[in-house]
Amino acid sequence: MKAIILAGGFGTRLSEETRIIPKPMVEIGGRPILWHIMKLYEQHGIVEFVICLGYKADLIKRFFLEYSSTLSNFTVDLKNDTVSLHSRKEENWKVTLLDTGLHTMTGGRIAKAFDELDIQETTCLTYGDGLSDVNISRLIESHKASSRLATVTAVTPPGRFGVLDIDHDSSLVSGFREKITSDQYRINGGFFVIEPEIREYISSDKTVWEKEPLQKLAAASQLNAFLHDGFWQPMDTLREKEYLQELWETGNSPWLLKKT
């Protein structure tokens, strides 16, 4: 099974970093967040990836072309013009890098991946800017058991602010606490499983996957929900990037079963 990763957006809300590099290349623990996402899938046996590029596509292409030398120690013999890699870093990955256009929207990028590669099988789909400990294997099982065209991971967004416990009769604040699942609605967590037939729901490059296609799939009773109550964290702002970095530095990176 393949995993499509949408990695072509401008990342404007993280402009402190994305003026220079695309958001999927912003580093957590010295590795691009894209690498962390791929490691999550690898832990569930998915090692074939299609990365849909757009903004600063050349930097992502260069990362994979130079993967071994970038992540390995090496010796350069200038006299003999040779390079010797030490502890060569390799991954059991097959990565297709697909430039889907600078201004193509998310739905358009998915359609181009299906058309360019003639994908005719069940496929995972996610974004290149969020981390989770979602159980990909169970997500796929839920999708197959539903017999629907698409499955979305439904998550509770992390609570940035605490919650006031209020007695509404007396207006008395009785305490403070962190948000819990029952305090808020579930949202699209960005980890999908999709069937080739979803291509019919995408009309053009301007189609936004999160709008018309998902709405029509839901209206047709073809959108399954996989509930995830574990870790989920987007990286839309510098604050969120720094939070993920802090988790990594303190040895608490729940999106990886084991550090690599």
N, C-alpha and C positions, 0 to 999 in steps of 0.2 A: 504494500500500500504506500502511496505517495502522500506527502504533506506539502500543500501549497502555502507559502508564506508571503503575505502582502507587505512589501518593503519599499514602496515607491513614493510615499507621501512626503510633504515638505517639512513636517514636524515643527510648525511655526510656534507652538506653545513652549517648545524647548529650544528657543532660538539661541540661547547662550551656547549651546553645543552645535546645533544644526546649521548655523551659518557656515561651518567648516566641513562637517561630515553629515551624512544622512543619519536619521535617528536610529535605525537598526545597528549602526556601527558605534553608537555611544557605549562606552565600556563600563561594565560592572566587574570588579575584581580583575581588571586587566584584560578582559575578553569582551568583545561586542555582545550586546544583549541578544543579537541574532544567534550567536553561538550558544548562549544559554538556552534559548528556545529550542534549538535543534537538539541539544543534549537531553531536554525533556522528552522529546519524541524518541530519541535513540533508546532511552531507558525502557521504552515500550515496544521496541523492535522495529520502529519505523526509521529507516536510514536513507530513504530516497526523497529528495526535496526539490521543489520547484520554487525558486525565489523570484517574485514579480517585482522588477525594478522600475525606477523612474528618476526621482531626484538624486543627483550625484551617483548614478548607476556605476560609473567607472570605479569608484572607490570600493564598492562591494565586490565588483568583479576582480579587482586587484587583490583584495584580501584573500580570495579563494585561489587565485592563480599563484600567490606567493605564500600560501598557507603554511607549508612545512618550514620554510626559512623564517617566516615571521614569528612562529611560535617555538622555534628550536634555537639552541645555541649553535654557533657555527664558527669555523675558522676560515679566513680568507687568505689564501696564498697569492699575494700580488705578483710575485716573480713568475709563478707558473700559471697564473690566472685560473685557479681552481678554488672551489668552495667545498669544505667538508662539514656536514651536519653532525651534531652530537645529540644523542637521545632524540632522534628524529620523531617529530610529532605527526601522527597519522590518525585519520578517522575512517571508520568504515561507512563512509557516506558517498552517495552519488548525488551531485548537486547540479541542477540545471539553472542557469542564470538567464532570465528572460526579460529583456528590456521592453516593458509594456507601455512606454510613453510617459512624458513628463506630466501631462495634464489629464491622463486617464484616471477615472474614478475607480473605486474598489470593485464594483461589479464588472466594469470593463476589463480590469486586470484579470479577474477570474475567467471571464469569457475568453480572453486572449490565451491564457494558459491552456484551457480545454481545447481550443481550436488549434493552436500551434503544435501541441503535443498529442493531439487526438486522444485525449483521456476518455476512456470508456469504462472506468471502474470507480468503485467507492473511494473517496479521497478525503483526507483531513485538510482542514483549512484554518489558518490563524493569521494574526497580525504580527508584525515585526517589532512590537514595542510593549509587550506585556508579559509578565511571568506569573506562573501558578504552579501548584502541586496537583493540579487536576489529574485524575487517573485516566490517561488516554485510552488504555485498554478497556476500561469499563464504559467510557464514553462511546467507543466503537461498538461495544456489545449492546448498549442501550439503543444506539441508532439502528443496528441490524434487527433488534427485537421489535422496534417500532414499525418497521416496513414503510417508513416515510422518506421523503426525498431529502430532508435536511434535519440535522440536529444541532441545536445551539446549547452551549453550556451556560446555565443560568446561575449567576453569582450575586452575592450581596456585596455592594461596594464597600471598601474599607472606610470606617468612620474617621473623618478628620477631626471632628469635634465631639466632645463628650455630650451626654444626654442629661437634661434636668429631670428629676422625678418631681412632679408637681401634683399637689392635691387641688383639683380644679374647682372644688367647692369653696375652699378657703384661700386659694392662691398661694399656699405655703409650699416652698421648696423643701423637700424632705431629704434630698441627697443628690449626688452626682455619680454617674457611671459611664462606662464605655458603651457605644452602640452595640446592639445585638441584632440577630437576623430578623426578629419580629418587628424591629423599629422601622424597617424600610422595605421597599420593593426590590425584587430581583431585577438584574439588568443583563444585557448581552455581555458575556465574559470573553467573547472572541475566540473560543475554541470550538470549531464546527466539524461535523462530518457531513459530506454532501454526496449526492448521486449525480451522474452525468446529466440527468434530465433537468437539473436546475438551470442548465444553460439556456433553456427556453424562456426563463424568467428574466433574462438580461438582454435588453434591447439594443444598447449601444455603449460606446466608450464612456458616455456621460452618466451611465446608470450607477447609482450608489447602492451597493449590496445591502446596506443596513436599512434602506427605505423600501422602494417598490418591490424588489424581489422577495425580501423577507415578509413584507406585509401580504403579498399575494400568496406566498407559501402558507402563511398562517391562515388566511381566508379559505384556502383550499384544504385545510386540515392536513397539511403536509410538513409541518414544522414541529419536530419533537424537542422537548426540553430535558436536558440532563442537569440535575440539580447538584451544585458543588458548594459545599460549606467550608472548604479548607482555604488555604492561602490563595489570594489573587491580588495582583498589584499591577496597575498600568504604569507606564513611565511617560507621562505627558508633560511634566514640569520638572524643573531643577530640584525642587524639594523632593519629588518622588524618586528621582534618580539618586539623590543623596541618601534617601531611606534604603533603597535597594543595596547601595554600596555599603551602608552601615551593617545591614544584615549579613552581607558576605564577609566583611571584616571581622565580625563577631562569631563567625562560624555557624550562623543561623540562616542558611539559604535553603528554605524548604522546597524550592523548585527542583533541586538536585537531590536524588537519593544518596548520592555520594559525590564528593568533590573530585574534579579531574584536574 
